[in-house]
Amino acid sequence: MSTPADRQETDVGGRAQRVDARTNRARILDIADEVFGKGGESASTEEVARLAGVGIATVFRHFPTKAALLEAVLVRRFDRLREQAEALLDATDPGKAFLDFFGHLVADAATKIAIAEALLDAGGDSDGDAARASNGLRRTVGVLLQHAQQAGAVRDDVELPEVYALLVGTSRAAAHAHLDEEGRARMLAIVFDGLAPDPHTFSWPPSRLKLRWP
């Protein structure tokens, strides 16, 4: 029959194991984010285990497959971005909040794209938890956009689908062109100029436009 002391020791040991497991899981995710963010599909779970200071069995105990690890990394990245966006919903300057976060997503894109491509290469589910987390981020960006429009900082004739397509396209362009901070700033200045309110709204396509081919 166990004594109260025995039960206490068991409880403490159990809690210690749970804390260790949570610590290991968080460290594995941190390292995997860095490793796959830099190496993409060529990075390995073995490298993650080595840099995290755990055995490969520990990695697979938390994440049974490489795809599961990559999806968890991507979900956490999307969730953190969404939380950052939610923290801006009550900003005193909604226009600046939206444009700054737009720029932040573009700067963050290279790492996210590398991880997403590695997930697809590992056979991950494109409609799984990562897609749902991505949609949560998209919805919050939509609210930031609405606030910026209501404040008169962004033109009111645009909607989330085209603005988000612009965000994705800008992000991919910046990532694949390996633009430095100055290059991204110049590109974003052009994009933001197009999103700025303009009393002389340019309509496309012009009704009388006729294309002539040689």
N, C-alpha and C positions, 0 to 999 in steps of 0.2 A: 504494500500500500504506500503510495507516495505521500510524502510530508508536504506542508505548505512551502518549506524551503525548496524541496525538489521541484514543486510546481513552478515556483518563482524562477528557479534556475532555468527550467525548460522554457518558460515564457520569455525570459530575457534572451535565451539562446535563439528562440524562434524569431523574436523581433530583430535580433542582430542579423540573422540570416536574411530576413526580408529587407532590412536596410542595405545590406551588402548587395543583394540582388538588384535592388532599385539603383544603387550607385553604379554597379557594373553595367546595367542596361543604359543608364544615362550616358556613361562614359563611352560605351560602344556607339551610341547614336552620335555623340559629339565627334568622335574620331571618324566614323563612317561618313558623316556630312563633309568633313574636310577631305578625306581620301577620295571619295567618289566625286566630290565637287571639283577636284583638281584632275583626277585621272579618268573620270567617266566610266565607260564600259570596260576599259582595260584594267581598272583597279580590282583588287581581290579582297575577299573576306579574310584571307590569311593575313594580309597586310593590316587590315583593321584590327584583328585580334592581337597582332604583334605590337602595334602602336598603343593599343588600349591596355596592354599588359595583362591580357587574359588568354586562356587557351581557346583554340578554335571550337572546342566542344562547348565552352561557355557561350560563345557567340551563337552557335546553333541551338543552344538550349533556350535562348531568348527569341531567336529568329530562325525558324527551321530551314529557311532557304535564303539565298542571296536576294531574291525578289522580295521576300518578306522584310528583310532588313532595309532595302532601298525604299520600299513603300512607307515604312515607319519613318525613315529619315525625311521623305518628301512630305508626309502628312504633318510632321512636327514643324517643318519649315513653313508650309502653308498656314498652319494654325498660328504660328508666331507672327507671321505677316498680317493675318486677319486681326489678331489682338492689337497689333500696332495701329492698324487702320481704325479699329474701334476706339482706341484711345484718342483719336483725332476728331471724333464725331462732334465733340463739344468745343472744338477750337474756336477762339475768338475771331480768327481770320480763316474762314472756310476755303477761300480761294487758294491761299498759300498752303493750307493743309493738304488740299487735293493735289496741287502741282508738286509739292515737296514729296508726297507719297508716290506719285507717278514716277518722279525721278528716282526715288529709292528702289522701286520695283525694277526699273531699267538697270540700275547699278547692280542689283542682286541677281539679274537674269542669268548670267553666264554659269554660275554655280548651279542654279536650279535646273537649267536646261541640261547640263551634264548629268545630273542625278536622274532626271526624268528619262533621258535617252538610255542611261544604264539600266533603269527599271524595265523599259521596253525590251532591251536586248536580253535581259535575264528572264523574259517571259512573264513579266508582271501584267496585272489586269488593268487595262487603260480605263475601265469603268469602276474601279474599286474605291477604296477609302481615300486614296490620293486625289481622285477625280472629285469626290464629294468635298474634300477639304479645299480643293481649288475653287469649287463653286461657291463655297462659303466666303472665300476671299473676294471673289468677283462681286457677290452681292453687297459686301461691305464697301467695296470701291464704288459701286453704284450709288450708295447712300452718300458717300463723300462727294461724288459728282453732283448729285441733286442739291446738296448744301451749297456747293460752290456756285451752281447756277442760280439758286435762290438769292445768293449774296451779290449776284451780278458780276461775278469774277470769271465765269465761263459762259460762252454763248449758249443761248437756250434752245437753239435749233438742232442740237446734237443729242443723241441718246446713248445709253450704255453699250449696246452691241457694237456700234461703229467706234466709239471711244476705246472700248476694250480691245477691239481688233487693232486699233492704232497703237495701243499700249503693247500688245503682244508683238506686233510687227517691229516696233521701235526696239523692244527688248532683244528680239532675235537679231536684228541688224547690228545693234551695239555689241552683242556677244560674239557673233561670227566675224565681225570686222575688227574685233579686239581693240575697240576704241578706248583711249585713255580718258581720264576724267575731263580734260579740256575738250576732247572730241565729243564726248557725251553731252557736255554742257551746250556746245554749239548746236548739236542736233536737237536737243530738247528745246532750245530757244526757238527754233523753227516750228517745232510741233506746238509749243505753247502759244506762239503767235497765231497759229491757225485755230486754236481753241478760244482765243480771246474774243470778247464781245466786239462786234463790228456793226455799226449802223448800216453799212453798205454791204449787206450779205451777198456773197457771190453765189449765184445759182448754177449748178452743174447737173446735166449738160445744158448749155444754152440752146433754146428752142430752134434757132436758125443755123446752128452749127452744121456744116457739111464737110465731111472728110473727103479729101481728094488723094487718090493714090497715083503714083507714077504709072 
